[in-house]
Amino acid sequence: MKIEYDPENDLMNIEIIPGEPIVDSIDIEGVIIDYSEDRKIVAIEILDAGKRTQKNPLSQLDLSIVREAAVVQM
């Protein structure tokens, strides 16, 4: 996953599946969701990101990763 912020254009891009071709996109009030052919979410783009969140959206980025092991009950 890659997160980029372009302050000049106030655009945030969250790339979830790098290199996956985008075949469809929907725009929900300035939040664009890009889909692959099998309808997986490839990326999310946020237009006017600084206006929708805060002036510098990446300044509060928390890179904590939470992974939980699946517990299989028998």
Residue frames relative to the residue before (quaternion, step in Angstrom):
aa qw qx qy qz dx dy dz
M 1.0000 0.0000 0.0000 0.0000 0.00 0.00 0.00
K 0.0660 -0.7881 0.6119 0.0140 3.53 -1.00 0.84
I 0.1270 -0.7765 0.6149 0.0522 3.56 -0.97 0.94
E 0.0083 -0.7963 0.6038 -0.0354 3.56 -0.79 1.06
Y 0.0925 -0.7672 0.6308 0.0706 3.54 -1.18 0.63
D 0.1699 -0.7685 0.6135 0.0640 3.55 -0.86 1.04
P 0.2577 -0.8117 0.5007 0.1551 3.62 -0.15 1.24
E 0.5909 0.5858 -0.3735 0.4102 3.60 1.09 -0.60
N 0.7801 0.2757 -0.1399 0.5439 3.58 1.03 -0.82
D 0.3445 -0.7667 0.4668 0.2751 3.57 1.37 0.00
L 0.4334 0.6839 -0.4433 0.3847 3.52 0.91 1.07
M 0.1127 -0.7694 0.6253 0.0654 3.56 -0.90 0.94
N 0.0808 -0.7828 0.6166 0.0230 3.53 -0.99 0.92
I 0.1039 -0.7629 0.6371 0.0354 3.53 -0.90 1.01
E 0.1284 -0.8010 0.5837 0.0330 3.53 -0.34 1.29
I 0.2100 -0.8225 0.5229 0.0771 3.56 -0.47 1.23
I 0.7845 0.1247 -0.0537 0.6051 3.59 0.97 -0.88
P 0.2393 -0.8095 0.5185 0.1366 3.61 0.03 1.26
G 0.8327 0.2487 -0.1920 0.4560 3.53 -1.08 0.82
E 0.5288 0.6209 -0.4159 0.4024 3.60 1.24 -0.12
P 0.4494 -0.6960 0.4829 0.2837 3.62 -0.78 0.94
I 0.3219 -0.7250 0.5807 0.1833 3.56 -1.05 0.84
V 0.1047 -0.8199 0.5618 0.0339 3.57 -0.73 1.06
D 0.7953 0.0958 -0.0498 0.5966 3.57 1.23 -0.32
S 0.0582 -0.7767 0.6268 0.0224 3.55 -1.17 0.65
I 0.1004 -0.7548 0.6407 0.0988 3.52 -1.17 0.61
D 0.2524 -0.7523 0.5961 0.1226 3.55 -1.12 0.78
I 0.0309 -0.7826 0.6213 -0.0226 3.54 -0.62 1.18
E 0.8044 -0.2987 0.1334 0.4959 3.55 -0.09 1.36
G 0.7881 -0.3452 0.1703 0.4804 3.58 0.80 1.01
V 0.6202 0.4243 -0.3590 0.5536 3.56 1.27 0.25
I 0.1235 -0.8237 0.5532 0.0157 3.55 -0.42 1.28
I 0.1410 -0.7764 0.6121 0.0503 3.53 -0.82 1.06
D 0.1878 -0.7900 0.5801 0.0643 3.55 -0.74 1.16
Y 0.1608 -0.8098 0.5630 0.0374 3.56 -0.90 1.02
S 0.4225 -0.6500 0.5672 0.2780 3.52 -1.28 0.53
E 0.7310 -0.4192 0.3046 0.4440 3.55 -1.32 0.06
D 0.7382 0.3796 -0.2269 0.5094 3.61 1.04 -0.71
R 0.5727 -0.6650 0.3183 0.3584 3.57 1.31 0.61
K 0.3717 0.6728 -0.5388 0.3447 3.58 1.09 0.63
I 0.4607 -0.6489 0.5197 0.3109 3.59 -1.12 0.63
V 0.2379 -0.7920 0.5548 0.0912 3.55 -0.65 1.21
A 0.7981 -0.1031 0.1172 0.5819 3.58 0.92 -0.91
I 0.1883 -0.7310 0.6419 0.1345 3.50 -1.36 0.39
E 0.1053 -0.7848 0.6097 0.0357 3.56 -0.81 1.05
I 0.1435 -0.7800 0.6053 0.0677 3.56 -0.97 0.88
L 0.2430 -0.7664 0.5829 0.1178 3.55 -0.56 1.21
D 0.8190 0.1263 -0.1387 0.5422 3.59 -1.06 0.76
A 0.0811 0.8616 -0.4961 0.0701 3.56 1.04 0.84
G 0.6731 0.5017 -0.3004 0.4527 3.60 0.93 -0.84
K 0.6502 0.4934 -0.3118 0.4864 3.58 1.13 -0.58
R 0.6924 0.4770 -0.2690 0.4697 3.58 1.12 -0.66
T 0.7685 0.2886 -0.1566 0.5491 3.59 1.17 -0.55
Q 0.6767 -0.3718 0.3135 0.5528 3.54 0.17 -1.35
K 0.7496 -0.4368 0.2419 0.4346 3.58 -1.22 0.37
N 0.7856 0.0911 -0.0454 0.6103 3.59 0.91 -0.86
P 0.2719 -0.8278 0.4631 0.1625 3.61 0.13 1.25
L 0.6873 0.4897 -0.3067 0.4403 3.62 0.99 -0.61
S 0.5036 0.6770 -0.4236 0.3295 3.61 1.20 -0.24
Q 0.7401 0.3710 -0.2081 0.5209 3.58 1.15 -0.54
L 0.3174 0.7792 -0.4895 0.2292 3.58 1.24 0.30
D 0.1380 -0.7697 0.6218 0.0437 3.54 -0.84 1.06
L 0.2013 -0.8266 0.5187 0.0849 3.56 -0.45 1.18
S 0.2784 0.7590 -0.5330 0.2495 3.57 1.14 0.55
I 0.1300 -0.7766 0.6133 0.0624 3.53 -0.93 0.89
V 0.1324 -0.7860 0.6019 0.0495 3.54 -0.76 1.06
R 0.0244 0.7810 -0.6219 0.0516 3.52 -0.74 1.11
E 0.1210 -0.7859 0.6045 0.0480 3.51 -0.81 1.01
A 0.3959 -0.6980 0.5436 0.2460 3.55 -0.93 0.90
A 0.4234 -0.6841 0.5293 0.2693 3.56 -0.93 0.87
V 0.2067 -0.7631 0.6036 0.1026 3.52 -0.91 0.96
V 0.1773 -0.7832 0.5914 0.0736 3.54 -0.67 1.14
Q 0.2114 -0.7752 0.5851 0.1093 3.53 -0.74 1.09
M 0.2116 -0.7854 0.5710 0.1113 3.55 -0.94 0.87
